[in-house]
Amino acid sequence: MVLLGVPMDAFPTWLFPLAFVGILSLFAVRMLQGARFLRAQGRAIRPVLPEMSLFGESGASGHSEASFLTKIGGASRVLLVSITKTELAVESIFPFNVFMYQNPYDLEHRVPISSISETHQVDANSVRVTFVDADHNSHTLRLYLKQPAKFVSALSSLGVASNTSSERTRQG
């Protein structure tokens, strides 16, 4: 057998186990770095749904609409979405949160209910949520949920403006 133009018997026998251990070590270091960063920010390493949540779903998908990169770099079935009386929380589950702790795809947010400007159900399995963060930057997330109508209903019950498909039909 030949690897990169070199016969396999020309490689030392210790090379492949060393490479394997090296790669595992890099993963471990990245996970420890991510866990330390999450703890420093006061975020949970293994997030759970709050007991008093009005809506909660694990295994959701979604993407931010901030840029082309965030639209194509979303999350698939690794988001934990919850609504309490005070906030909307969207966060990644373990181990994805320790690898993506810097939030490069603008997906992880804890948003006070008063900062949400609008939510609406886009289609049978997705909702769009628009809000302003603490720095007064506007964000729009599209979340793919198992129960999008329940999500919109929970936010509407807290006074968040919703624009359901039936309301859009009447307006148009």
Secondary structure as UniProt FT lines:
FT   STRAND          2..3
FT   TURN            4..5
FT   STRAND          6..7
FT   HELIX           8..10
FT   TURN            13..14
FT   HELIX           15..41
FT   TURN            51..52
FT   STRAND          55..64
FT   HELIX           68..72
FT   STRAND          75..83
FT   STRAND          87..92
FT   TURN            94..95
FT   HELIX           96..99
FT   TURN            101..102
FT   TURN            104..105
FT   STRAND          109..112
FT   HELIX           113..115
FT   STRAND          116..123
FT   TURN            124..125
FT   STRAND          126..132
FT   TURN            134..135
FT   STRAND          138..144
FT   HELIX           148..157
FT   TURN            158..159
FT   HELIX           165..171
//
